[in-house]
């Protein structure tokens, strides 16, 4: 979902990371702060003065505990999602309706032992590698279209590394 035609100021600038292992499976983490089984790919805000690429590597380190990855692709445009009104007021001080994100496909070049969720501010309490086709069923419903858009864009990278 492109952010074109939307009020960009209403969306928090952020990045999303599709981290792929050598088998083309995607990293997902189970969110600590969400009910039940809420799994997602790493994502987070862009700090002032930070490029989206820099933010992606920082977020990877902060959420997954590693920066052992190489860039494969960047989304052609900014994608966005809106947070349901019943939870929007509690996020980001109620300042944003959602996020507009630049997405990156990265190839994980470490080993599973390099993944360490016990970061300074943990966001996930479990993780797994999943086939890309499972992403839409694992994400919370309000981000499902975003994940379908990310899959469409990065599908060529979702398979065994050559």
C-alpha positions in Angstrom: 0.0 0.0 0.0 1.7 3.2 -1.1 1.7 6.2 1.1 1.2 8.4 -2.0 -2.0 10.4 -1.6 -1.8 10.2 2.2 -0.9 12.9 4.7 2.8 11.8 5.4 2.9 13.7 8.6 0.2 11.4 10.0 2.5 8.4 9.6 5.6 7.7 11.6 8.7 7.3 9.4 10.0 3.8 9.8 11.7 0.8 8.2 10.8 -2.8 7.9 13.2 -5.7 7.4 12.6 -9.0 5.6 15.6 -11.0 6.9 16.1 -14.1 4.9 18.2 -17.2 5.7 20.1 -19.2 3.1 17.1 -21.3 2.5 15.0 -18.3 1.7 12.9 -18.5 4.9 12.0 -15.3 6.7 12.8 -14.3 10.3 9.7 -13.5 12.4 9.6 -12.7 16.1 6.7 -13.1 18.6 6.0 -9.7 20.1 6.2 -9.4 23.8 3.6 -6.6 24.0 0.8 -8.1 21.8 -1.8 -10.7 22.7 -1.6 -14.4 21.8 0.5 -15.3 18.8 1.5 -12.0 17.2 4.5 -12.6 15.0 6.1 -10.1 12.8 9.3 -9.1 10.9 11.6 -6.6 12.5 10.6 -3.0 12.1 11.1 0.4 13.8 11.3 4.1 13.6 13.9 6.2 11.8 15.8 8.4 14.1 16.5 12.1 13.3 19.5 12.4 10.9 19.4 8.7 10.1 19.0 7.2 6.6 16.5 4.4 6.1 19.4 1.9 5.5 21.1 3.0 8.7 17.8 2.6 10.6 17.3 -0.9 9.1 20.7 -2.1 10.4 20.2 -0.4 13.8 16.7 -1.9 14.2 18.1 -5.4 13.2 20.7 -5.1 16.0 18.2 -3.7 18.5 15.5 -6.3 17.9 17.3 -9.4 16.6 20.6 -8.9 18.4 22.8 -9.2 15.3 23.8 -7.1 12.3 25.2 -10.1 10.3 23.2 -9.3 7.2 23.7 -7.9 3.7 21.3 -5.8 1.7 19.5 -7.5 -1.2 16.8 -5.0 -2.1 15.0 -1.9 -1.1 11.3 -1.2 -1.7 10.5 1.0 -4.7 8.3 3.2 -2.6 7.2 3.9 1.0 4.5 1.5 2.2 2.1 2.3 5.0 -0.4 0.8 7.4 -2.9 2.3 9.8 -3.3 1.3 13.4 -6.9 0.5 14.5 -8.4 3.6 16.3 -8.9 1.6 19.5 -5.1 1.3 20.0 -3.8 4.3 18.0 -4.1 6.6 21.0 -1.7 4.5 23.1 1.0 4.3 20.4 3.6 7.1 19.8 1.7 9.4 22.1 -1.3 9.4 19.8 0.7 11.5 17.3 0.4 9.1 14.3 -2.3 7.1 12.5 0.2 4.5 11.5 3.6 4.1 9.9 5.0 4.8 6.5 7.9 2.4 6.0 10.8 1.8 3.6 11.3 -2.0 3.5 14.6 -3.8 2.9 15.3 -7.5 2.0 18.4 -8.6 3.8 20.3 -11.9 3.6 21.3 -13.3 7.0 25.0 -14.2 6.9 25.4 -15.4 10.4 24.4 -18.6 12.2 21.3 -19.1 14.3 23.5 -18.7 17.4 24.1 -15.1 16.4 20.4 -14.3 17.0 19.9 -13.0 20.5 16.6 -11.6 21.5 17.9 -10.5 25.0 18.7 -7.0 23.8 18.6 -3.8 25.9 14.9 -3.3 25.1 13.5 -6.7 24.0 10.6 -6.7 21.6 10.3 -10.4 20.9 10.2 -13.4 23.3 10.6 -16.1 20.6 11.6 -16.3 17.0 11.5 -18.7 14.0 12.3 -19.0 10.3 9.1 -19.4 8.2 8.3 -19.8 4.5 7.5 -16.4 3.1 4.0 -17.7 2.1 3.1 -17.9 5.8 3.7 -14.2 6.6 0.2 -13.0 5.9 -1.3 -15.6 8.3 1.1 -14.7 11.1 0.8 -10.9 11.2 -1.9 -8.9 13.0 -4.8 -8.2 10.6 -4.2 -4.5 10.3 -0.8 -5.1 8.8 -1.8 -8.0 6.5 -2.1 -5.8 3.3 1.4 -4.3 4.0 2.9 -7.8 4.3 1.2 -8.8 1.0 2.8 -5.8 -0.6 6.2 -6.6 0.8 5.9 -10.2 -0.4 5.0 -9.0 -3.9 8.0 -6.7 -4.0 10.6 -9.2 -2.6 9.2 -12.5 -3.8 12.3 -13.1 -6.0 14.5 -13.1 -2.9 12.4 -15.7 -1.1 14.0 -18.9 -2.0 17.4 -20.6 -1.4 20.4 -18.3 -1.8 22.3 -19.1 -5.0 
